[in-house]
Amino acid sequence: MIKGFISVRTSSSRLPSKCLLKLGENNILTSVILRCIKYKIEPIVCTSVNPSDDIIEEISQNLKVKCFRGSLQNKLKRWSDCAVFYNIEEFHTIDADDPFFDGNEMIFSMKKLIAEDLDIILPTISSSNGGASVGYSLKSKILLEALKDTDDSTDTEMIWSYIKKIKNLKFTTLDETKRRPKKLRLTLDFEEDYLLLKAVKNILGDNLSRENIDELFIENPDLHKINWFRNKEWIQNQKSKSL
């Protein structure tokens, strides 16, 4: 079964404890875990050792899924230590910020990683630009190389800045294989993002396949405006962190 490392902390600055916000009957983190299970992706929650994240471990235990606690700032080290602890050779990254991810696209990415013997597959352009449909597929072995000259206090949130420095790295960007709305922001950083996610949940109920979600935005071309204006600020923040 494909392993999905769910990166999550409660110490978000723009939207504090956003992973605990309600989305329908569940909170965001619970929704992400259950979505993994629905797609037959084994969820492994990756959080920090900070006491503020005790609640994340509690949620994981209640849902009977694995939870690894590691570095607060160094996400790459948290992933690497988790992979070593559970003896995992390859995994897919899932942000708890992205509750409407496309599990089928993630599975396709992982199969491509193995079939083509790649080290890492980057998300599609649309996903990286706010669509939040798919993460990174990667081999655990490359993490040690990426972690050189870092320690627990190093902020490796922008993981590609570290991984791309690896010599002879075998990588590609996942091709766009599905019809996606041109303007779509389904990640959670701002209050407006939360309003949009709740609106999608209210409209579609339990019919939250990524195909249904994409079709909703295609048929309602103004719906994305709830939070799209935030995307420019978000992309600028991403770029500044990569410098």
C-alpha positions in Angstrom: 0.0 0.0 0.0 1.2 3.5 -0.8 2.4 5.5 2.2 1.2 9.1 2.6 3.1 11.3 5.0 0.6 13.9 6.3 2.6 17.0 7.3 0.7 18.9 10.0 1.4 21.2 13.0 -0.9 23.4 15.1 1.6 26.3 15.2 0.4 28.0 12.0 0.8 31.8 12.1 -1.8 33.1 9.6 -4.6 30.8 10.7 -3.8 29.3 14.1 -4.5 25.6 14.6 -6.1 25.5 11.1 -5.9 21.7 11.1 -8.4 21.6 13.9 -11.0 23.8 12.1 -14.3 22.1 11.4 -15.1 20.8 7.9 -18.5 19.2 7.9 -18.7 16.8 10.8 -14.9 16.4 11.2 -12.0 18.7 11.6 -9.5 19.3 8.7 -6.9 16.7 9.9 -9.5 14.0 10.4 -10.9 14.7 6.9 -7.5 14.4 5.4 -6.8 11.1 7.2 -10.2 9.6 6.2 -9.6 10.8 2.6 -6.3 8.9 2.5 -8.0 5.7 3.8 -10.8 6.1 1.2 -8.1 6.1 -1.6 -6.3 3.2 0.0 -3.3 5.3 0.9 -1.9 4.5 4.3 -1.8 7.7 6.3 1.2 8.4 8.5 0.8 11.6 10.4 4.0 13.6 10.7 4.0 16.2 13.3 6.4 17.8 15.8 7.5 17.0 19.3 6.2 20.4 20.4 3.5 20.0 23.2 1.1 22.1 21.1 0.9 19.1 18.8 -0.2 16.6 21.4 -3.7 17.0 20.1 -2.6 15.8 16.7 -1.2 12.6 18.2 -4.4 12.2 20.1 -6.5 12.5 16.9 -4.2 9.9 15.1 -4.6 7.5 18.0 -8.4 7.8 18.0 -8.4 7.0 14.3 -5.9 4.2 14.8 -3.3 5.5 12.3 0.4 5.9 12.8 1.8 9.1 14.1 5.4 10.2 14.1 6.7 13.1 16.0 9.9 14.8 15.0 11.6 18.2 14.3 9.4 21.3 14.6 11.1 23.4 11.9 13.0 20.9 9.8 10.2 19.1 7.8 12.7 17.2 5.7 14.3 15.7 8.8 10.9 14.9 10.2 10.2 12.9 7.0 13.6 11.3 7.0 13.3 10.2 10.6 9.8 8.9 10.1 10.9 6.9 7.1 13.7 5.3 9.1 11.5 4.6 12.0 8.9 2.8 9.9 11.4 1.4 7.4 9.8 3.1 4.4 11.6 3.4 1.1 9.2 5.7 -0.8 6.3 7.8 0.1 3.9 10.6 -1.1 3.7 13.9 0.8 0.3 15.2 1.8 -0.2 18.6 3.5 -3.0 18.8 6.0 -3.6 22.2 4.3 -5.0 20.4 1.3 -8.1 18.5 2.3 -9.5 18.0 -1.2 -6.4 16.3 -2.7 -6.7 13.9 -5.6 -5.8 10.4 -4.3 -5.9 8.9 -7.8 -3.4 11.4 -9.0 -1.2 10.7 -6.0 -1.3 6.9 -6.8 -0.4 7.6 -10.4 2.5 9.7 -9.3 3.8 7.0 -7.0 3.5 4.3 -9.7 5.5 6.5 -12.1 8.2 7.1 -9.5 8.7 3.3 -9.1 8.3 2.4 -12.8 10.7 5.0 -14.0 13.1 4.6 -11.1 13.1 8.3 -10.3 14.2 9.9 -7.0 11.4 12.4 -6.9 8.3 13.6 -8.8 7.2 17.2 -8.3 3.5 18.1 -8.2 1.7 19.3 -11.3 2.0 23.0 -12.1 -1.7 23.5 -11.3 -1.3 21.9 -8.0 1.8 23.9 -7.0 0.0 27.1 -8.0 -2.8 26.6 -5.4 -4.8 23.7 -6.9 -3.5 21.4 -4.1 -4.4 18.2 -5.9 -1.1 16.2 -5.5 2.2 16.3 -3.5 5.7 15.0 -4.0 6.5 11.3 -4.6 10.0 10.6 -3.4 12.5 8.0 -2.4 13.5 8.2 1.3 17.2 7.7 0.5 17.6 11.1 -1.1 16.6 12.9 2.2 20.0 12.4 3.9 21.8 14.1 1.0 19.3 16.9 1.1 19.7 17.4 4.8 23.4 18.1 4.7 24.3 21.4 6.5 21.0 21.5 8.2 19.9 20.9 11.8 16.7 20.7 13.8 16.4 24.5 13.7 16.6 24.8 9.9 13.3 25.7 8.3 13.1 23.3 5.3 9.4 24.2 4.5 10.4 24.9 0.9 11.8 21.4 0.4 12.7 21.7 -3.3 15.3 24.3 -2.5 17.2 21.6 -0.6 16.5 18.6 -2.8 17.3 20.2 -6.1 21.0 20.6 -4.9 21.5 16.8 -4.9 23.9 15.7 -7.6 22.6 13.5 -10.4 19.1 13.8 -9.1 16.6 11.8 -11.2 13.4 13.9 -11.2 10.4 15.1 -13.3 7.3 17.2 -12.8 4.0 15.4 -13.0 2.2 16.1 -16.3 -1.3 17.5 -16.3 -3.5 14.6 -17.2 -6.9 16.0 -16.1 -9.0 18.9 -16.9 -8.5 21.4 -14.1 -10.1 24.9 -13.7 -7.6 27.5 -14.7 -8.1 29.5 -11.5 -8.5 27.4 -8.4 -7.1 27.7 -4.9 -7.9 24.8 -2.6 -5.1 25.1 0.0 -5.7 26.5 3.5 -3.7 29.5 4.6 -6.2 32.3 5.0 -9.7 32.8 6.4 -11.0 33.2 2.8 -9.6 29.7 2.0 -11.5 28.2 4.9 -14.7 29.9 3.6 -14.2 28.4 0.2 -13.5 24.9 1.5 -16.6 25.0 3.7 -18.7 26.2 0.7 -17.5 23.3 -1.4 -18.3 20.9 1.4 -21.7 22.4 1.9 -22.5 22.2 -1.8 -21.2 18.7 -2.6 -21.7 17.0 0.8 -20.0 13.6 0.7 -19.6 13.7 -3.1 -16.1 15.2 -2.8 -14.2 13.3 -5.5 -11.7 15.6 -7.1 -13.6 15.2 -10.4 -16.8 16.5 -8.8 -14.9 19.4 -7.2 -13.2 20.4 -10.4 -16.5 20.2 -12.3 -18.2 22.4 -9.7 -15.7 25.2 -10.4 -15.9 24.7 -14.1 -19.7 25.0 -14.0 -19.6 28.0 -11.6 -16.7 30.1 -12.9 -17.1 32.9 -10.2 -16.9 30.5 -7.2 -13.1 30.7 -7.2 -13.2 34.5 -6.5 -13.9 33.8 -2.8 -10.2 33.4 -2.2 -8.4 33.7 -5.5 -7.2 37.2 -4.7 -5.1 35.6 -1.9 -3.2 33.5 -4.3 -0.8 36.2 -5.5 0.2 36.9 -1.9 0.6 33.2 -1.2 2.8 32.6 -4.2 5.0 35.6 -3.3 5.4 34.1 0.2 6.4 30.8 -1.3 9.0 32.4 -3.5 10.4 34.5 -0.6 10.9 31.4 1.5 12.8 29.7 -1.4 15.4 32.5 -1.5 
